[in-house]
Amino acid sequence: MYRINTIPGEAAKAKGHASYPEDFPHLRPGESFTAWKAGEDWEIETTLYGAALRERLEELERMEARGHDGRLQRENQEAPRTGGKPE
């Protein structure tokens, strides 16, 4: 199972929106996607959406099928500034 933008989701609930970078604490400067294992699930923090997000999730599934269980990060991606939704 994927848990996507848990912390940004809490920020959006509290203040009506999530803003990058302050509400995305696991994304380093320049990153648009990071994922890590939490038990059997994947925690994902991302500013990607739509086809770009689907592509990263498919890549994550391929990596998991090959036995990779660490972190997945992507740098220098075009990313919206609205917590994963187009402006």
NULUMLO-986056 format. One record per residue: residue in three letters; chain; y, x negated, z negated of N, C-alpha, C, O, CB in turn. Coordinates in nm, 2 decimals, m for minus. Glycine has a CB too. Layout:
! NULUMLO-986056
ALA, A, Y, X, Z, Y, X, Z, Y, X, Z, Y, X, Z, Y, X, Z
...
This chain:
! NULUMLO-986056
MET, A, m0.12, m0.08, 0.00, 0.00, 0.00, 0.00, 0.12, m0.09, 0.00, 0.12, m0.20, m0.06, 0.00, 0.10, m0.12
TYR, A, 0.23, m0.04, 0.06, 0.36, m0.11, 0.07, 0.45, m0.04, m0.03, 0.47, 0.08, m0.03, 0.41, m0.12, 0.21
ARG, A, 0.52, m0.12, m0.11, 0.64, m0.07, m0.19, 0.76, m0.14, m0.13, 0.78, m0.26, m0.14, 0.62, m0.10, m0.34
ILE, A, 0.84, m0.06, m0.06, 0.95, m0.11, 0.02, 1.08, m0.08, m0.05, 1.11, 0.04, m0.09, 0.95, m0.06, 0.16
ASN, A, 1.16, m0.18, m0.08, 1.30, m0.17, m0.13, 1.30, m0.10, m0.26, 1.38, 0.00, m0.28, 1.39, m0.11, m0.03
THR, A, 1.22, m0.13, m0.36, 1.21, m0.07, m0.49, 1.35, m0.08, m0.56, 1.40, 0.02, m0.61, 1.10, m0.12, m0.57
ILE, A, 1.39, m0.20, m0.58, 1.52, m0.23, m0.65, 1.64, m0.17, m0.57, 1.72, m0.10, m0.63, 1.54, m0.38, m0.67
PRO, A, 1.65, m0.19, m0.44, 1.76, m0.13, m0.37, 1.75, 0.03, m0.38, 1.85, 0.09, m0.38, 1.76, m0.17, m0.22
GLY, A, 1.63, 0.08, m0.38, 1.62, 0.23, m0.40, 1.67, 0.28, m0.53, 1.73, 0.38, m0.54, 1.47, 0.27, m0.38
GLU, A, 1.65, 0.20, m0.64, 1.70, 0.23, m0.77, 1.85, 0.23, m0.77, 1.92, 0.31, m0.82, 1.65, 0.14, m0.88
ALA, A, 1.91, 0.13, m0.70, 2.06, 0.12, m0.68, 2.11, 0.24, m0.61, 2.21, 0.29, m0.64, 2.09, m0.01, m0.61
ALA, A, 2.04, 0.28, m0.50, 2.09, 0.39, m0.42, 2.09, 0.52, m0.50, 2.18, 0.60, m0.49, 2.00, 0.41, m0.29
LYS, A, 1.98, 0.53, m0.58, 1.98, 0.65, m0.67, 2.09, 0.65, m0.77, 2.15, 0.76, m0.80, 1.84, 0.66, m0.74
ALA, A, 2.12, 0.54, m0.83, 2.23, 0.53, m0.93, 2.37, 0.54, m0.87, 2.45, 0.61, m0.94, 2.21, 0.40, m1.00
LYS, A, 2.39, 0.48, m0.76, 2.53, 0.48, m0.71, 2.55, 0.55, m0.57, 2.66, 0.54, m0.52, 2.58, 0.34, m0.70
GLY, A, 2.44, 0.60, m0.52, 2.45, 0.67, m0.39, 2.43, 0.58, m0.27, 2.43, 0.63, m0.15, 2.59, 0.73, m0.38
HIS, A, 2.42, 0.45, m0.28, 2.39, 0.36, m0.17, 2.34, 0.23, m0.23, 2.36, 0.20, m0.35, 2.52, 0.34, m0.09
ALA, A, 2.28, 0.15, m0.14, 2.24, 0.02, m0.17, 2.31, m0.08, m0.08, 2.33, m0.05, 0.04, 2.08, 0.00, m0.16
SER, A, 2.37, m0.19, m0.14, 2.44, m0.28, m0.06, 2.38, m0.42, m0.06, 2.33, m0.46, m0.16, 2.59, m0.29, m0.11
TYR, A, 2.38, m0.48, 0.06, 2.33, m0.62, 0.07, 2.45, m0.71, 0.06, 2.55, m0.69, 0.12, 2.26, m0.64, 0.21
PRO, A, 2.44, m0.81, m0.02, 2.32, m0.87, m0.09, 2.30, m0.83, m0.23, 2.20, m0.85, m0.29, 2.33, m1.02, m0.08
GLU, A, 2.40, m0.77, m0.29, 2.39, m0.74, m0.44, 2.28, m0.66, m0.48, 2.23, m0.68, m0.60, 2.52, m0.68, m0.49
ASP, A, 2.23, m0.57, m0.40, 2.12, m0.48, m0.45, 1.98, m0.53, m0.39, 1.88, m0.45, m0.40, 2.14, m0.34, m0.40
PHE, A, 1.98, m0.64, m0.33, 1.85, m0.70, m0.27, 1.83, m0.84, m0.34, 1.85, m0.94, m0.27, 1.86, m0.71, m0.12
PRO, A, 1.79, m0.84, m0.46, 1.79, m0.97, m0.54, 1.68, m1.07, m0.49, 1.69, m1.19, m0.52, 1.76, m0.94, m0.68
HIS, A, 1.58, m1.02, m0.41, 1.47, m1.11, m0.37, 1.50, m1.17, m0.23, 1.43, m1.27, m0.19, 1.34, m1.04, m0.36
LEU, A, 1.60, m1.12, m0.16, 1.64, m1.18, m0.03, 1.74, m1.29, m0.05, 1.84, m1.28, m0.11, 1.70, m1.07, 0.06
ARG, A, 1.70, m1.41, 0.00, 1.79, m1.52, m0.01, 1.89, m1.51, 0.11, 1.87, m1.44, 0.20, 1.71, m1.66, 0.00
PRO, A, 2.00, m1.58, 0.10, 2.10, m1.58, 0.21, 2.04, m1.60, 0.34, 1.96, m1.70, 0.36, 2.21, m1.68, 0.18
GLY, A, 2.06, m1.52, 0.44, 2.01, m1.53, 0.57, 1.88, m1.46, 0.60, 1.84, m1.44, 0.71, 1.99, m1.67, 0.61
GLU, A, 1.81, m1.42, 0.49, 1.68, m1.35, 0.51, 1.71, m1.20, 0.53, 1.81, m1.14, 0.48, 1.60, m1.37, 0.38
SER, A, 1.62, m1.14, 0.61, 1.62, m0.99, 0.63, 1.49, m0.93, 0.58, 1.48, m0.81, 0.58, 1.65, m0.96, 0.77
PHE, A, 1.39, m1.01, 0.54, 1.26, m0.96, 0.50, 1.19, m1.06, 0.41, 1.18, m1.18, 0.44, 1.17, m0.93, 0.63
THR, A, 1.14, m1.01, 0.30, 1.05, m1.09, 0.22, 0.94, m1.00, 0.16, 0.97, m0.88, 0.13, 1.13, m1.17, 0.11
ALA, A, 0.82, m1.05, 0.14, 0.71, m0.97, 0.09, 0.63, m1.06, 0.00, 0.61, m1.18, 0.02, 0.63, m0.91, 0.21
TRP, A, 0.57, m1.00, m0.10, 0.48, m1.07, m0.19, 0.38, m0.97, m0.25, 0.41, m0.85, m0.26, 0.56, m1.13, m0.31
LYS, A, 0.27, m1.03, m0.29, 0.16, m0.94, m0.34, 0.19, m0.91, m0.48, 0.24, m0.99, m0.56, 0.02, m1.02, m0.33
ALA, A, 0.16, m0.78, m0.52, 0.17, m0.73, m0.66, 0.04, m0.66, m0.68, 0.03, m0.54, m0.65, 0.30, m0.64, m0.68
GLY, A, m0.06, m0.73, m0.73, m0.19, m0.68, m0.74, m0.25, m0.66, m0.60, m0.26, m0.75, m0.52, m0.19, m0.54, m0.82
GLU, A, m0.30, m0.54, m0.57, m0.35, m0.51, m0.44, m0.24, m0.46, m0.34, m0.27, m0.45, m0.22, m0.46, m0.40, m0.45
ASP, A, m0.12, m0.44, m0.39, m0.01, m0.39, m0.31, 0.08, m0.50, m0.26, 0.08, m0.61, m0.31, 0.07, m0.28, m0.39
TRP, A, 0.16, m0.47, m0.16, 0.27, m0.55, m0.12, 0.40, m0.50, m0.16, 0.43, m0.38, m0.14, 0.26, m0.57, 0.04
GLU, A, 0.48, m0.58, m0.23, 0.62, m0.55, m0.25, 0.70, m0.61, m0.14, 0.68, m0.72, m0.10, 0.67, m0.61, m0.40
ILE, A, 0.79, m0.53, m0.09, 0.87, m0.57, 0.03, 1.02, m0.54, 0.00, 1.05, m0.44, m0.05, 0.83, m0.50, 0.16
GLU, A, 1.10, m0.64, 0.03, 1.25, m0.62, 0.02, 1.30, m0.66, 0.16, 1.27, m0.77, 0.21, 1.31, m0.70, m0.09
THR, A, 1.37, m0.57, 0.22, 1.42, m0.59, 0.36, 1.54, m0.51, 0.39, 1.57, m0.41, 0.33, 1.31, m0.55, 0.45
THR, A, 1.62, m0.56, 0.49, 1.73, m0.49, 0.54, 1.69, m0.44, 0.68, 1.77, m0.38, 0.75, 1.86, m0.57, 0.55
LEU, A, 1.57, m0.47, 0.73, 1.52, m0.42, 0.86, 1.49, m0.27, 0.85, 1.46, m0.22, 0.75, 1.40, m0.50, 0.90
TYR, A, 1.49, m0.21, 0.97, 1.45, m0.07, 0.98, 1.39, m0.05, 1.12, 1.41, m0.14, 1.21, 1.57, 0.03, 0.95
GLY, A, 1.33, 0.07, 1.15, 1.28, 0.10, 1.28, 1.18, 0.01, 1.33, 1.09, m0.04, 1.26, 1.40, 0.11, 1.37
ALA, A, 1.19, m0.03, 1.46, 1.09, m0.11, 1.53, 1.08, m0.25, 1.47, 0.98, m0.31, 1.46, 1.13, m0.12, 1.68
ALA, A, 1.20, m0.31, 1.43, 1.19, m0.44, 1.36, 1.11, m0.44, 1.24, 1.04, m0.53, 1.21, 1.34, m0.49, 1.34
LEU, A, 1.13, m0.34, 1.15, 1.05, m0.33, 1.03, 0.90, m0.30, 1.06, 0.81, m0.37, 1.00, 1.10, m0.21, 0.94
ARG, A, 0.87, m0.22, 1.16, 0.73, m0.19, 1.20, 0.67, m0.32, 1.25, 0.55, m0.35, 1.22, 0.72, m0.09, 1.31
GLU, A, 0.74, m0.40, 1.32, 0.69, m0.53, 1.37, 0.65, m0.62, 1.25, 0.55, m0.69, 1.26, 0.79, m0.60, 1.46
ARG, A, 0.74, m0.63, 1.16, 0.71, m0.72, 1.04, 0.59, m0.67, 0.96, 0.51, m0.74, 0.91, 0.83, m0.73, 0.95
LEU, A, 0.58, m0.53, 0.94, 0.46, m0.48, 0.87, 0.33, m0.50, 0.95, 0.23, m0.53, 0.88, 0.48, m0.33, 0.85
GLU, A, 0.34, m0.50, 1.08, 0.22, m0.53, 1.16, 0.18, m0.68, 1.14, 0.07, m0.71, 1.13, 0.24, m0.49, 1.31
GLU, A, 0.28, m0.76, 1.14, 0.26, m0.90, 1.12, 0.20, m0.93, 0.98, 0.10, m1.01, 0.97, 0.39, m0.99, 1.13
LEU, A, 0.25, m0.86, 0.88, 0.19, m0.87, 0.75, 0.05, m0.82, 0.74, m0.04, m0.89, 0.68, 0.27, m0.78, 0.65
GLU, A, 0.01, m0.72, 0.81, m0.13, m0.67, 0.82, m0.22, m0.77, 0.89, m0.33, m0.80, 0.85, m0.13, m0.54, 0.90
ARG, A, m0.16, m0.84, 1.00, m0.24, m0.94, 1.06, m0.27, m1.06, 0.97, m0.38, m1.12, 0.97, m0.17, m0.99, 1.19
MET, A, m0.16, m1.10, 0.90, m0.18, m1.21, 0.81, m0.28, m1.18, 0.70, m0.36, m1.26, 0.66, m0.04, m1.25, 0.74
GLU, A, m0.27, m1.06, 0.64, m0.36, m1.02, 0.54, m0.51, m1.02, 0.59, m0.60, m1.05, 0.52, m0.32, m0.88, 0.48
ALA, A, m0.53, m0.97, 0.72, m0.66, m0.97, 0.78, m0.72, m1.11, 0.79, m0.84, m1.13, 0.79, m0.66, m0.90, 0.91
ARG, A, m0.63, m1.21, 0.80, m0.67, m1.35, 0.81, m0.68, m1.42, 0.68, m0.72, m1.53, 0.66, m0.57, m1.43, 0.90
GLY, A, m0.65, m1.34, 0.57, m0.67, m1.39, 0.43, m0.55, m1.45, 0.37, m0.56, m1.50, 0.26, m0.77, m1.49, 0.43
HIS, A, m0.43, m1.44, 0.43, m0.31, m1.48, 0.37, m0.27, m1.38, 0.26, m0.26, m1.26, 0.29, m0.20, m1.50, 0.48
ASP, A, m0.24, m1.43, 0.14, m0.20, m1.34, 0.04, m0.07, m1.39, m0.04, m0.05, m1.35, m0.15, m0.31, m1.32, m0.06
GLY, A, 0.01, m1.47, 0.02, 0.13, m1.52, m0.04, 0.25, m1.44, 0.00, 0.25, m1.32, 0.00, 0.15, m1.66, m0.01
ARG, A, 0.36, m1.51, 0.02, 0.49, m1.45, 0.05, 0.51, m1.46, 0.20, 0.46, m1.56, 0.27, 0.60, m1.52, m0.02
LEU, A, 0.58, m1.37, 0.26, 0.62, m1.37, 0.40, 0.77, m1.35, 0.40, 0.83, m1.25, 0.34, 0.55, m1.26, 0.48
GLN, A, 0.84, m1.44, 0.46, 0.99, m1.44, 0.47, 1.03, m1.46, 0.61, 0.97, m1.53, 0.69, 1.05, m1.54, 0.37
ARG, A, 1.14, m1.40, 0.64, 1.20, m1.41, 0.78, 1.35, m1.44, 0.76, 1.42, m1.37, 0.68, 1.18, m1.29, 0.86
GLU, A, 1.40, m1.54, 0.83, 1.54, m1.58, 0.82, 1.61, m1.56, 0.95, 1.54, m1.55, 1.05, 1.55, m1.73, 0.77
ASN, A, 1.74, m1.56, 0.94, 1.82, m1.55, 1.06, 1.79, m1.43, 1.15, 1.79, m1.44, 1.27, 1.81, m1.67, 1.14
GLN, A, 1.77, m1.31, 1.09, 1.74, m1.19, 1.16, 1.87, m1.11, 1.16, 1.94, m1.11, 1.06, 1.62, m1.11, 1.11
GLU, A, 1.90, m1.04, 1.27, 2.01, m0.94, 1.26, 1.97, m0.83, 1.16, 1.86, m0.78, 1.18, 2.04, m0.88, 1.40
ALA, A, 2.05, m0.80, 1.07, 2.02, m0.70, 0.97, 2.14, m0.61, 0.94, 2.25, m0.66, 0.93, 1.96, m0.77, 0.85
PRO, A, 2.12, m0.48, 0.92, 2.22, m0.40, 0.88, 2.26, m0.43, 0.73, 2.19, m0.49, 0.66, 2.19, m0.25, 0.89
ARG, A, 2.38, m0.38, 0.69, 2.43, m0.41, 0.56, 2.42, m0.29, 0.47, 2.49, m0.28, 0.37, 2.57, m0.46, 0.57
THR, A, 2.34, m0.19, 0.50, 2.33, m0.07, 0.43, 2.20, m0.04, 0.37, 2.16, 0.08, 0.35, 2.36, 0.05, 0.52
GLY, A, 2.12, m0.14, 0.33, 2.00, m0.12, 0.26, 1.89, m0.07, 0.35, 1.80, 0.00, 0.30, 2.02, m0.03, 0.15
GLY, A, 1.89, m0.10, 0.48, 1.78, m0.06, 0.57, 1.81, 0.06, 0.66, 1.72, 0.11, 0.73, 1.66, m0.03, 0.49
LYS, A, 1.93, 0.11, 0.65, 1.96, 0.23, 0.74, 2.08, 0.18, 0.83, 2.17, 0.11, 0.79, 2.00, 0.35, 0.65
PRO, A, 2.08, 0.23, 0.95, 2.19, 0.19, 1.04, 2.32, 0.24, 1.00, 2.33, 0.35, 0.94, 2.16, 0.24, 1.18
GLU, A, 2.42, 0.16, 1.02, 2.56, 0.21, 0.98, 2.61, 0.31, 1.08, 2.72, 0.36, 1.06, 2.65, 0.09, 0.97
